[in-house]
Each structure stands twice: as C-alpha cells, then as structure tokens.
Amino acid sequence: MNIGIITYREYETKNIGLNWNFNLSELLRIMLNNKDFVRFEIFDPNNNLLLSTYYPNVEQKGVYIEVVKIKKETEITGITYDAFRTPSTIRRIKVRWNVNGRRFRTKKGALEYVYWANRRATLKIESFVDRR
C-alpha cells in the first residue's frame, strides 16, 4: 500500500494511508484552501517517490502534479466625473481571471479550465490509490 504525506508550514507532517477509505475531495480541499499547506507526496512501500506537488523533489523520479486556483485581477480603465449624479464618480473596470498564468475574460471559461486541470491532477492521484 502506498503512503501519502501532507507537509504543512508550521506543523509536523501527516501520513495518510492510500486505501479504500481515502477521500480525494478532502485532499483537494486542503490543497486549495489551507494556507499552511506546503506539499503532498506519495511514496511506495520501498520509500521511492511516486508523485509530488513540489517540483524540485521530482527530478524525473516520479510524477509532478499541480493543483490550480482561480484569481481575480481588476484594472481601472477610466473614471468619469459628473457633479449632478448621486455617485459623482463612475469607474470603468476591466476584470480578468488568472489561472496558472493563463488569463481569461470570463469567469465561466476560467472555472471550466480550473475544473479540467484539477480533474487531471485528481486522476493521477487516483491511479496510486489502492481501492481493494
């Protein structure tokens, strides 16, 4: 059975058995939302690295995965002032959605890319889980 190790910034590492009761959605939630999360690695019984989210550790020994997150970027393109309006200034804003270096105009396109990129990562993790 393979062993998964989650490393946090200030806490000690947490070992996870990758067996039939492994919850992949919980792991993905930790990777995306926990601010103290550093990396996740999977080792085989002989202590060889199979998969990692930290690129310098891989060095062609295992598989590198990257879990992506969406970020909103706003840019003010102009300000219009009209003294007779109730809010006297109107700001024109350009919104871009950044995902792993790619820029999207619509949130829908960015969310679709995030879904498929994270789906690929979870399928790679799932291949190392023993479901017997």
C-alpha positions as CSV (number, residue, x, y, z in Angstrom):
1,M,0.0,0.0,0.0
2,N,1.3,3.5,-0.9
3,I,1.7,6.2,1.7
4,G,0.7,9.8,1.2
5,I,2.4,12.5,3.2
6,I,1.0,16.0,3.6
7,T,3.5,18.6,4.7
8,Y,2.4,21.8,6.5
9,R,4.3,25.0,7.1
10,E,4.5,25.0,10.9
11,Y,3.0,21.6,11.8
12,E,4.6,18.2,11.6
13,T,3.9,16.0,8.6
14,K,0.7,13.9,8.4
15,N,0.9,10.4,7.0
16,I,-2.2,9.1,5.1
17,G,-2.8,5.5,4.0
18,L,-4.0,5.4,0.4
19,N,-6.5,2.6,0.7
20,W,-10.3,2.1,0.2
21,N,-11.3,4.9,2.6
22,F,-9.1,7.6,1.2
23,N,-11.2,10.8,0.5
24,L,-9.7,12.6,-2.6
25,S,-12.1,15.6,-2.4
26,E,-11.0,16.3,1.1
27,L,-7.3,16.3,0.0
28,L,-8.1,18.6,-2.9
29,R,-9.9,21.0,-0.5
30,I,-6.8,21.0,1.8
31,M,-4.5,21.7,-1.2
32,L,-6.6,24.6,-2.4
33,N,-7.8,26.3,0.8
34,N,-5.3,25.6,3.6
35,K,-2.8,28.4,3.9
36,D,-0.3,26.3,5.8
37,F,-0.2,23.6,3.1
38,V,3.3,23.1,1.5
39,R,3.3,19.9,-0.4
40,F,1.8,16.4,-0.9
41,E,3.9,13.4,-1.8
42,I,3.2,9.7,-2.4
43,F,5.7,7.1,-1.6
44,D,5.7,3.3,-2.4
45,P,6.4,0.7,0.3
46,N,10.2,0.8,-0.7
47,N,10.2,4.6,0.1
48,N,10.6,5.6,-3.5
49,L,8.9,8.9,-4.6
50,L,5.9,8.3,-7.0
51,L,4.1,11.6,-7.0
52,S,4.7,15.1,-5.7
53,T,3.3,18.6,-5.8
54,Y,6.7,20.1,-5.1
55,Y,8.7,20.3,-8.4
56,P,12.3,20.2,-7.1
57,N,11.7,16.8,-5.3
58,V,10.5,15.1,-8.5
59,E,13.7,15.2,-10.7
60,Q,12.4,12.6,-13.1
61,K,11.8,10.0,-10.3
62,G,8.0,10.5,-10.2
63,V,5.0,12.4,-11.4
64,Y,4.6,16.1,-10.8
65,I,1.1,17.5,-10.4
66,E,-0.1,21.0,-10.0
67,V,-3.5,21.9,-8.4
68,V,-4.7,25.3,-9.8
69,K,-6.8,28.0,-8.3
70,I,-8.6,31.0,-9.8
71,K,-7.6,34.6,-9.0
72,K,-9.4,37.8,-9.9
73,E,-7.5,40.7,-11.4
74,T,-9.2,44.1,-11.8
75,E,-7.9,47.1,-13.6
76,I,-9.4,50.6,-13.6
77,T,-9.6,51.8,-17.2
78,G,-11.2,55.2,-16.6
79,I,-13.0,57.4,-14.2
80,T,-15.9,59.7,-15.2
81,Y,-16.9,62.7,-13.0
82,D,-20.4,64.2,-13.1
83,A,-21.3,66.6,-10.4
84,F,-25.1,66.2,-11.0
85,R,-25.2,62.5,-10.4
86,T,-25.6,60.9,-6.9
87,P,-22.4,58.9,-7.0
88,S,-20.4,61.7,-8.7
89,T,-17.7,59.4,-10.0
90,I,-18.2,56.3,-12.2
91,R,-15.3,53.9,-12.5
92,R,-14.9,51.7,-15.6
93,I,-13.2,48.4,-14.6
94,K,-11.7,45.6,-16.7
95,V,-11.8,42.2,-15.0
96,R,-9.5,39.3,-15.9
97,W,-9.4,35.9,-14.3
98,N,-5.9,34.4,-13.9
99,V,-5.4,30.6,-13.6
100,N,-1.9,29.3,-13.5
101,G,-0.5,32.1,-15.8
102,R,-3.4,31.9,-18.3
103,R,-5.8,34.9,-18.5
104,F,-9.5,34.6,-19.2
105,R,-12.0,37.3,-19.9
106,T,-15.0,35.4,-18.4
107,K,-15.2,33.6,-15.1
108,K,-17.1,30.8,-16.8
109,G,-14.1,30.0,-19.0
110,A,-11.7,30.2,-16.1
111,L,-13.8,27.9,-13.9
112,E,-14.0,25.4,-16.8
113,Y,-10.2,25.3,-17.1
114,V,-9.8,25.0,-13.4
115,Y,-12.2,22.1,-13.3
116,W,-10.4,20.1,-16.0
117,A,-6.9,20.9,-14.7
118,N,-7.8,19.7,-11.2
119,R,-9.6,16.7,-12.7
120,R,-6.4,15.7,-14.4
121,A,-4.5,16.0,-11.2
122,T,-7.0,14.0,-9.2
123,L,-6.9,11.2,-11.8
124,K,-3.2,11.0,-11.4
125,I,-3.5,10.7,-7.6
126,E,-6.3,8.2,-8.0
127,S,-4.0,5.9,-10.0
128,F,-1.8,5.4,-6.9
129,V,-4.7,4.7,-4.5
130,D,-5.4,1.0,-3.7
131,R,-9.2,0.5,-3.7
132,R,-9.3,-3.2,-2.9
